[in-house]
Protein backbone atom coordinates (compact mmCIF):
# COMPACT_ATOMS: atom_id res chain seq x y z
CA UNK A 1 0.00 0.00 0.00
CA UNK A 2 1.04 3.47 -0.71
CA UNK A 3 1.90 4.62 2.78
CA UNK A 4 3.95 1.46 3.15
CA UNK A 5 6.24 2.90 0.48
CA UNK A 6 6.35 6.68 0.00
CA UNK A 7 9.55 7.98 -1.59
CA UNK A 8 10.62 11.29 -0.17
CA UNK A 9 12.85 13.76 -2.00
CA UNK A 10 16.15 12.51 -0.62
CA UNK A 11 15.20 8.91 -1.27
CA UNK A 12 14.25 9.74 -4.84
CA UNK A 13 17.66 11.28 -5.44
CA UNK A 14 19.30 8.15 -4.12
CA UNK A 15 17.19 5.88 -6.29
CA UNK A 16 17.87 7.92 -9.40
CA UNK A 17 21.62 7.59 -8.81
CA UNK A 18 21.29 3.85 -8.25
CA UNK A 19 19.18 3.41 -11.37
CA UNK A 20 21.68 5.31 -13.51
CA UNK A 21 24.39 2.95 -12.26
CA UNK A 22 22.19 -0.10 -12.78
CA UNK A 23 20.69 0.95 -16.11
CA UNK A 24 21.26 -2.49 -17.60
CA UNK A 25 19.51 -4.32 -14.79
CA UNK A 26 16.35 -6.32 -15.30
CA UNK A 27 13.00 -4.60 -15.24
CA UNK A 28 9.90 -6.23 -13.79
CA UNK A 29 8.31 -6.91 -17.17
CA UNK A 30 11.42 -8.54 -18.62
CA UNK A 31 12.18 -12.26 -18.57
CA UNK A 32 12.04 -14.24 -16.41
CA UNK A 33 9.74 -12.17 -14.15
CA UNK A 34 7.04 -10.80 -16.51
CA UNK A 35 5.42 -9.11 -13.51
CA UNK A 36 2.40 -7.39 -15.06
CA UNK A 37 1.64 -10.28 -17.41
CA UNK A 38 1.62 -12.88 -14.63
CA UNK A 39 -1.60 -13.42 -12.70
CA UNK A 40 -1.24 -13.19 -8.97
CA UNK A 41 -1.92 -16.33 -7.00
CA UNK A 42 -2.44 -15.21 -3.43
CA UNK A 43 -5.10 -14.77 -0.78
CA UNK A 44 -6.39 -11.53 -2.33
CA UNK A 45 -6.60 -12.86 -5.90
CA UNK A 46 -8.43 -15.93 -4.55
CA UNK A 47 -10.97 -13.67 -2.83
CA UNK A 48 -11.51 -11.68 -6.02
CA UNK A 49 -12.07 -14.90 -7.98
CA UNK A 50 -14.65 -16.03 -5.42
CA UNK A 51 -16.50 -12.71 -5.62
CA UNK A 52 -16.45 -12.72 -9.44
CA UNK A 53 -17.77 -16.29 -9.58
CA UNK A 54 -20.57 -15.60 -7.11
CA UNK A 55 -19.14 -17.99 -4.53
CA UNK A 56 -18.57 -15.14 -2.06
CA UNK A 57 -20.91 -12.28 -1.19
CA UNK A 58 -19.17 -9.50 0.70
CA UNK A 59 -21.31 -7.62 3.22
CA UNK A 60 -21.56 -3.83 2.93
CA UNK A 61 -21.88 -1.69 6.08
CA UNK A 62 -22.47 2.03 6.34
CA UNK A 63 -19.29 3.75 7.48
CA UNK A 64 -17.07 0.75 6.77
CA UNK A 65 -18.08 -0.41 3.31
CA UNK A 66 -16.82 -3.95 2.79
CA UNK A 67 -13.92 -3.54 5.21
CA UNK A 68 -15.08 -5.89 7.96
CA UNK A 69 -16.24 -8.53 5.49
CA UNK A 70 -12.93 -8.40 3.62
CA UNK A 71 -10.88 -8.61 6.82
CA UNK A 72 -12.85 -11.69 7.83
CA UNK A 73 -12.39 -13.36 4.43
CA UNK A 74 -8.65 -12.61 4.42
CA UNK A 75 -8.30 -13.78 8.04
CA UNK A 76 -6.95 -10.42 9.18
CA UNK A 77 -7.58 -9.53 12.86
CA UNK A 78 -8.90 -6.03 13.57
CA UNK A 79 -6.46 -5.92 16.49
CA UNK A 80 -3.66 -5.54 13.91
CA UNK A 81 -4.90 -2.01 13.20
CA UNK A 82 -2.08 0.55 12.83
CA UNK A 83 -3.04 4.19 12.30
CA UNK A 84 -1.04 6.49 10.02
CA UNK A 85 -1.71 10.23 10.09
CA UNK A 86 1.00 11.33 7.65
CA UNK A 87 -0.33 12.29 4.23
CA UNK A 88 0.78 9.35 2.11
CA UNK A 89 -0.85 6.80 -0.24
CA UNK A 90 -3.26 7.49 -3.08
CA UNK A 91 -5.64 9.23 -0.69
CA UNK A 92 -3.56 12.03 0.80
CA UNK A 93 -6.45 14.48 0.61
CA UNK A 94 -8.52 12.38 3.01
CA UNK A 95 -5.79 11.52 5.53
CA UNK A 96 -5.09 13.75 8.53
CA UNK A 97 -4.33 13.44 12.24
CA UNK A 98 -8.07 13.52 12.91
CA UNK A 99 -8.80 11.02 10.13
CA UNK A 100 -5.81 8.64 10.10
CA UNK A 101 -5.49 5.80 7.63
CA UNK A 102 -5.85 2.35 9.16
CA UNK A 103 -3.54 -0.45 8.09
CA UNK A 104 -4.60 -4.01 8.92
CA UNK A 105 -2.45 -7.05 8.21
CA UNK A 106 -2.47 -10.82 8.25
CA UNK A 107 0.38 -13.21 7.59
CA UNK A 108 0.55 -12.40 3.88
CA UNK A 109 -1.92 -9.57 3.21
CA UNK A 110 -2.22 -5.84 3.97
CA UNK A 111 -5.40 -3.73 3.92
CA UNK A 112 -5.46 0.08 3.90
CA UNK A 113 -8.73 1.86 4.81
CA UNK A 114 -9.54 5.56 5.12
CA UNK A 115 -12.76 6.51 6.89
CA UNK A 116 -15.13 8.25 4.47
CA UNK A 117 -13.50 6.83 1.34
CA UNK A 118 -15.02 4.29 -1.05
CA UNK A 119 -11.53 3.14 -2.10
CA UNK A 120 -9.92 0.27 -0.23
CA UNK A 121 -6.27 -0.53 -0.92
CA UNK A 122 -5.17 -4.16 -0.54
CA UNK A 123 -1.87 -5.87 -1.21
CA UNK A 124 -0.42 -9.34 -0.86
CA UNK A 125 2.93 -11.03 -0.53
CA UNK A 126 2.48 -13.19 -3.59
CA UNK A 127 4.57 -16.40 -3.49
CA UNK A 128 5.90 -15.88 -7.02
CA UNK A 129 5.60 -12.15 -7.68
CA UNK A 130 6.38 -10.60 -4.31
CA UNK A 131 4.33 -7.51 -3.46
CA UNK A 132 1.14 -7.25 -5.56
CA UNK A 133 -1.38 -4.42 -5.24
CA UNK A 134 -5.15 -4.18 -5.65
CA UNK A 135 -7.83 -1.53 -5.21
CA UNK A 136 -11.45 -2.16 -4.29
CA UNK A 137 -14.15 0.39 -5.08
CA UNK A 138 -16.70 -0.19 -2.33
CA UNK A 139 -19.95 0.51 -4.15
CA UNK A 140 -23.00 -0.58 -2.09
CA UNK A 141 -24.33 -2.42 -5.16
CA UNK A 142 -21.22 -4.45 -5.92
CA UNK A 143 -17.52 -4.10 -5.14
CA UNK A 144 -15.28 -3.36 -8.11
CA UNK A 145 -11.86 -4.97 -7.73
CA UNK A 146 -8.79 -4.50 -9.87
CA UNK A 147 -5.08 -5.21 -9.76
CA UNK A 148 -2.84 -2.16 -9.76
CA UNK A 149 0.57 -2.19 -11.38
CA UNK A 150 2.42 0.95 -12.41
CA UNK A 151 0.23 3.30 -10.36
CA UNK A 152 1.57 1.56 -7.25
CA UNK A 153 4.98 0.46 -8.50
CA UNK A 154 6.03 4.07 -8.91
CA UNK A 155 6.53 4.06 -5.14
CA UNK A 156 6.75 0.33 -4.41
CA UNK A 157 9.73 -0.71 -6.49
CA UNK A 158 13.22 -1.33 -5.14
CA UNK A 159 16.41 -1.82 -7.15
CA UNK A 160 18.97 -4.27 -5.77
CA UNK A 161 22.10 -5.81 -7.30
CA UNK A 162 20.05 -8.01 -9.61
CA UNK A 163 17.25 -5.74 -10.78
CA UNK A 164 13.94 -4.31 -9.71
CA UNK A 165 11.75 -5.94 -7.06
CA UNK A 166 8.21 -4.93 -5.97
CA UNK A 167 8.20 -4.33 -2.22
CA UNK A 168 6.29 -3.13 0.80
CA UNK A 169 8.03 -0.68 3.13
CA UNK A 170 7.33 0.93 6.50
CA UNK A 171 8.67 4.47 6.80
CA UNK A 172 9.00 6.83 9.73
CA UNK A 173 8.69 10.52 8.81
CA UNK A 174 8.54 14.03 10.22
CA UNK A 175 4.87 15.10 9.99
CA UNK A 176 3.25 18.39 10.83
CA UNK A 177 -0.03 18.82 12.74
CA UNK A 178 -1.93 18.75 9.42
CA UNK A 179 -0.29 15.46 8.39
CA UNK A 180 1.99 16.98 5.75
CA UNK A 181 5.60 15.82 5.74
CA UNK A 182 8.70 18.00 5.93
CA UNK A 183 10.73 16.49 3.10
CA UNK A 184 13.91 18.24 4.19
CA UNK A 185 14.13 16.41 7.52
CA UNK A 186 15.21 12.86 8.25
CA UNK A 187 13.00 9.89 7.41
CA UNK A 188 13.72 6.24 8.12
CA UNK A 189 12.79 2.96 6.47
CA UNK A 190 12.19 0.71 9.47
CA UNK A 191 12.27 -2.98 10.26
CA UNK A 192 13.26 -5.07 13.29
CA UNK A 193 16.84 -3.76 13.13
CA UNK A 194 15.80 -0.11 13.52
CA UNK A 195 16.36 1.68 16.83
CA UNK A 196 13.07 2.36 18.59
CA UNK A 197 13.99 6.05 18.58
CA UNK A 198 13.72 6.11 14.75
CA UNK A 199 10.35 4.38 14.47
CA UNK A 200 6.75 5.44 13.84
CA UNK A 201 7.06 9.07 12.87
CA UNK A 202 3.69 9.93 11.31
CA UNK A 203 1.97 7.05 13.13
CA UNK A 204 -0.13 6.78 16.25
CA UNK A 205 1.17 4.30 18.83
CA UNK A 206 -0.61 2.74 21.81
CA UNK A 207 0.77 0.37 24.43
CA UNK A 208 3.58 0.45 26.94
CA UNK A 209 7.29 0.81 26.23
CA UNK A 210 8.74 2.09 29.48
CA UNK A 211 11.38 4.79 29.13
CA UNK A 212 12.11 4.11 25.45
CA UNK A 213 11.46 7.00 23.08
CA UNK A 214 9.94 6.80 19.58
CA UNK A 215 8.75 9.27 16.93
CA UNK A 216 5.06 8.36 17.08
CA UNK A 217 2.26 10.43 18.62
CA UNK A 218 4.12 13.63 17.81
CA UNK A 219 3.91 16.56 15.39
CA UNK A 220 6.56 18.90 14.07
CA UNK A 221 6.90 22.31 15.66
CA UNK A 222 9.61 24.02 13.65
CA UNK A 223 12.08 21.24 13.04
CA UNK A 224 11.42 19.36 16.31
CA UNK A 225 8.87 16.64 17.06
CA UNK A 226 6.62 17.50 20.01
CA UNK A 227 4.65 14.75 21.69
CA UNK A 228 0.87 14.97 21.91
CA UNK A 229 0.98 13.70 25.49
CA UNK A 230 2.14 10.63 27.41
CA UNK A 231 3.89 8.32 24.95
CA UNK A 232 2.78 5.19 26.85
CA UNK A 233 -0.85 5.58 25.79
CA UNK A 234 -3.29 2.69 26.17
CA UNK A 235 -5.83 4.28 23.83
CA UNK A 236 -6.05 7.31 21.56
CA UNK A 237 -9.17 8.63 23.28
CA UNK A 238 -9.09 12.41 23.22
CA UNK A 239 -6.89 12.72 20.14
CA UNK A 240 -9.78 12.28 17.68
CA UNK A 241 -13.19 10.62 17.44
CA UNK A 242 -12.49 6.89 17.66
CA UNK A 243 -16.09 5.70 17.47
CA UNK A 244 -15.94 4.88 13.74
CA UNK A 245 -12.70 2.90 13.74
CA UNK A 246 -12.81 -0.86 14.30
CA UNK A 247 -10.66 -0.62 17.45
CA UNK A 248 -9.43 2.27 19.60
CA UNK A 249 -5.74 1.45 19.28
CA UNK A 250 -2.65 1.45 17.09
CA UNK A 251 -0.79 -1.19 19.02
CA UNK A 252 2.99 -1.12 19.45
CA UNK A 253 3.37 -4.90 19.28
CA UNK A 254 1.35 -5.04 16.06
CA UNK A 255 3.56 -2.28 14.62
CA UNK A 256 6.72 -4.20 15.51
CA UNK A 257 5.42 -7.41 13.96
CA UNK A 258 4.34 -5.46 10.87
CA UNK A 259 7.84 -4.01 10.46
CA UNK A 260 9.49 -7.42 10.72
CA UNK A 261 7.02 -9.15 8.42
CA UNK A 262 7.13 -6.52 5.68
CA UNK A 263 10.90 -6.68 5.34
CA UNK A 264 10.92 -10.48 5.67
CA UNK A 265 8.53 -10.68 2.70
CA UNK A 266 10.81 -8.29 0.82
CA UNK A 267 13.85 -10.44 1.55
CA UNK A 268 12.08 -13.58 0.31
CA UNK A 269 10.95 -11.82 -2.89
CA UNK A 270 14.39 -10.29 -3.52
CA UNK A 271 16.12 -13.65 -3.04
CA UNK A 272 13.70 -15.45 -5.32
CA UNK A 273 13.98 -12.77 -8.02
CA UNK A 274 17.79 -12.80 -7.83
CA UNK A 275 18.01 -16.57 -8.26
CA UNK A 276 15.41 -16.68 -11.04
CA UNK A 277 17.30 -13.98 -12.93
CA UNK A 278 20.66 -15.69 -12.36
CA UNK A 279 19.23 -18.99 -13.51
CA UNK A 280 17.87 -17.29 -16.63
CA UNK A 281 21.34 -15.83 -17.34
CA UNK A 282 23.18 -19.08 -16.61
CA UNK A 283 22.14 -20.64 -19.91
CA UNK A 284 23.32 -17.65 -21.92
CA UNK A 285 26.69 -16.65 -20.48
CA UNK A 286 30.09 -18.17 -19.82
CA UNK A 287 30.51 -18.90 -16.14
CA UNK A 288 26.76 -18.74 -15.66
CA UNK A 289 26.61 -21.81 -13.42
CA UNK A 290 29.26 -20.42 -11.07
CA UNK A 291 27.43 -17.08 -10.98
CA UNK A 292 24.17 -18.87 -10.18
CA UNK A 293 25.74 -20.72 -7.25
CA UNK A 294 27.20 -17.49 -5.90
CA UNK A 295 23.82 -15.74 -6.14
CA UNK A 296 22.10 -18.65 -4.39
CA UNK A 297 24.65 -18.56 -1.58
CA UNK A 298 24.44 -14.80 -1.02
CA UNK A 299 20.66 -14.79 -1.25
CA UNK A 300 20.33 -17.68 1.20
CA UNK A 301 22.46 -15.87 3.76
CA UNK A 302 20.33 -12.72 3.53
CA UNK A 303 17.17 -14.77 4.05
CA UNK A 304 18.64 -16.70 6.99
CA UNK A 305 19.94 -13.54 8.65
CA UNK A 306 16.52 -11.94 8.56
CA UNK A 307 14.80 -15.16 9.63
CA UNK A 308 17.06 -15.30 12.69
CA UNK A 309 16.66 -11.61 13.60
CA UNK A 310 20.31 -10.69 13.07
CA UNK A 311 20.94 -7.14 14.32
CA UNK A 312 17.52 -6.93 15.98
CA UNK A 313 17.23 -3.75 18.04
CA UNK A 314 17.38 -4.61 21.74
CA UNK A 315 14.51 -3.55 23.96
CA UNK A 316 15.69 -1.31 26.79
CA UNK A 317 12.29 -1.53 28.49
CA UNK A 318 9.49 -4.12 28.41
CA UNK A 319 6.78 -3.73 25.78
CA UNK A 320 3.08 -4.21 26.58
CA UNK A 321 0.17 -4.69 24.21
CA UNK A 322 -2.83 -2.32 24.27
CA UNK A 323 -5.43 -4.68 22.80
CA UNK A 324 -5.87 -8.38 21.96
CA UNK A 325 -3.23 -8.52 19.22
CA UNK A 326 -0.69 -10.63 21.10
CA UNK A 327 -3.31 -13.30 21.81
CA UNK A 328 -4.82 -13.12 18.31
CA UNK A 329 -1.38 -13.49 16.73
CA UNK A 330 0.05 -16.16 19.02
CA UNK A 331 -2.86 -18.58 18.56
CA UNK A 332 -2.23 -18.89 14.80
CA UNK A 333 0.30 -21.20 13.24
CA UNK A 334 1.78 -24.58 14.20
CA UNK A 335 2.90 -25.53 17.71
CA UNK A 336 4.92 -28.39 19.14
CA UNK A 337 3.33 -31.03 21.33
CA UNK A 338 4.48 -29.16 24.41
CA UNK A 339 2.94 -25.91 23.13
CA UNK A 340 6.00 -24.04 21.86
CA UNK A 341 5.64 -21.82 18.83
CA UNK A 342 7.60 -19.30 16.79
CA UNK A 343 4.66 -16.93 17.36
CA UNK A 344 5.21 -16.64 21.10
CA UNK A 345 6.34 -13.21 22.26
CA UNK A 346 9.12 -12.17 24.60
CA UNK A 347 8.62 -8.36 24.73
CA UNK A 348 11.21 -7.92 27.46
CA UNK A 349 14.56 -8.28 25.67
CA UNK A 350 13.36 -8.78 22.09
CA UNK A 351 10.19 -9.20 20.05
CA UNK A 352 9.84 -13.01 20.00
CA UNK A 353 10.69 -15.64 22.59
CA UNK A 354 12.29 -17.82 19.91
CA UNK A 355 14.04 -15.53 17.38
CA UNK A 356 13.21 -17.30 14.15
CA UNK A 357 10.57 -15.83 11.86
CA UNK A 358 7.15 -17.49 11.59
CA UNK A 359 7.25 -16.59 7.88
CA UNK A 360 9.19 -19.81 7.38
CA UNK A 361 5.73 -21.42 7.21
CA UNK A 362 4.47 -18.96 4.57
CA UNK A 363 3.54 -19.65 0.96
CA UNK A 364 6.27 -17.18 -0.04
CA UNK A 365 8.90 -19.30 1.70
CA UNK A 366 7.48 -22.53 0.29
CA UNK A 367 7.66 -21.07 -3.23
CA UNK A 368 11.38 -20.25 -3.06
CA UNK A 369 13.52 -21.69 -5.84
CA UNK A 370 14.24 -25.28 -4.76
CA UNK A 371 18.03 -24.87 -4.72
CA UNK A 372 17.71 -21.62 -2.83
CA UNK A 373 15.42 -23.19 -0.24
CA UNK A 374 17.81 -26.13 0.19
CA UNK A 375 20.66 -23.68 0.79
CA UNK A 376 18.54 -21.74 3.32
CA UNK A 377 17.83 -24.97 5.21
CA UNK A 378 21.52 -25.88 5.08
CA UNK A 379 22.55 -22.52 6.51
CA UNK A 380 19.87 -22.69 9.19
CA UNK A 381 21.18 -26.10 10.23
CA UNK A 382 24.75 -24.82 10.39
CA UNK A 383 23.73 -21.96 12.68
CA UNK A 384 21.20 -23.78 14.85
CA UNK A 385 23.34 -26.89 15.32
CA UNK A 386 26.22 -24.73 16.54
CA UNK A 387 28.54 -25.33 13.57
CA UNK A 388 28.41 -21.67 12.51
CA UNK A 389 29.43 -19.42 15.39
CA UNK A 390 29.92 -16.28 13.30
CA UNK A 391 29.62 -13.02 15.29
CA UNK A 392 26.36 -12.01 13.60
CA UNK A 393 24.66 -14.97 15.31
CA UNK A 394 26.02 -14.12 18.74
CA UNK A 395 22.56 -13.02 19.89
CA UNK A 396 21.48 -16.68 19.76
CA UNK A 397 22.40 -18.60 22.90
CA UNK A 398 22.92 -22.36 22.81
CA UNK A 399 19.48 -22.66 24.40
CA UNK A 400 17.95 -20.44 21.69
CA UNK A 401 19.52 -22.49 18.91
CA UNK A 402 18.41 -25.79 20.36
CA UNK A 403 14.87 -24.58 21.06
CA UNK A 404 14.44 -23.13 17.56
CA UNK A 405 15.77 -26.27 15.92
CA UNK A 406 13.43 -28.47 17.97
CA UNK A 407 10.45 -26.29 17.05
CA UNK A 408 11.34 -26.31 13.35
CA UNK A 409 11.91 -30.06 13.29
CA UNK A 410 8.44 -30.55 14.81
CA UNK A 411 6.52 -28.00 12.75
CA UNK A 412 8.10 -27.60 9.30
CA UNK A 413 6.59 -29.82 6.61
CA UNK A 414 9.12 -32.32 5.21
CA UNK A 415 12.14 -31.03 7.15
CA UNK A 416 15.55 -31.77 5.63
CA UNK A 417 17.11 -35.08 6.63
CA UNK A 418 19.99 -33.26 8.33
CA UNK A 419 17.54 -31.80 10.84
CA UNK A 420 16.80 -35.24 12.25
CA UNK A 421 20.28 -35.28 13.78
CA UNK A 422 20.70 -34.18 17.37
CA UNK A 423 21.47 -30.49 17.69
CA UNK A 424 24.76 -29.63 19.22
CA UNK A 425 24.45 -28.27 22.73
Secondary structure by P-SEA (a helix, b strand, c coil): ccccccccaaaaaaaaaaaaaaccccccccccccccccccccaaaaaaaaaaaccbbbbbbccccaaaaaaaaaccccccbbbbccccccccccccccbbbbbbbcccbbbbbbccccbbbbbcccccccbbbbbbcccccbbbbbbbccccccccccccccccccbbbbbbbbccccccccccccccccccccccccccccbbbbcccccccccccccccccbbbbccccccccccccccccccccccccaaaaaaaaaaaaaaaaaaaaaaaaaaaaaacccccaaaaaaaaaaaaaaaaaaaaaaccccccccbbbbbccaaaaaaaaccccccccccccccccccccccccccccccccccccccaaaaaaaaaaaaaaaaccccccccccccaaaaaaaaaaaaaccccccccccccccc
